[in-house]
Amino acid sequence: MKKEKNTDYLKYTGLGTQIAATMLVWIYFGLWLDEKFETEPVFLLLAVFLGTFSAVYFTYKAVFGNNEKKK
């Protein structure tokens, strides 16, 4: 009889890095757009909201998305 290894925690180890990377990409994109169109801080604020939404969405999907597949 083989003993099953519990590796569920491994899928969450990169979650913090994913959140930080998502936010940094959106912030950089917002700063770039603000510089290009000279509209400080309009695109930066929009990018922060979009980055936050994206990070929350991907985190929710990573945490709860796998439960739906198991059913």
Steps between C-alpha positions, in 0.01 A plus 500: 500500500646834389472801719361809321702817538308814580635754250204739498708772661743505206250663268473797738872564547529735203180689571670798666742535212213481253310775684806725515586442134144571389491827693844609376411435137179702525672786687780515245244501219306783668815707548599443138157611375507808725840595364394440140176702519611743777196421714652440843359319714191391304638182343702415809187500716310301240786251480510462880129413505536260207808343656325452831198346330724271293701390803186424701345315205807283437537430872134400528532281194815334635349433842141412415517410132641155561210402726256524211709262288500232772120476513 
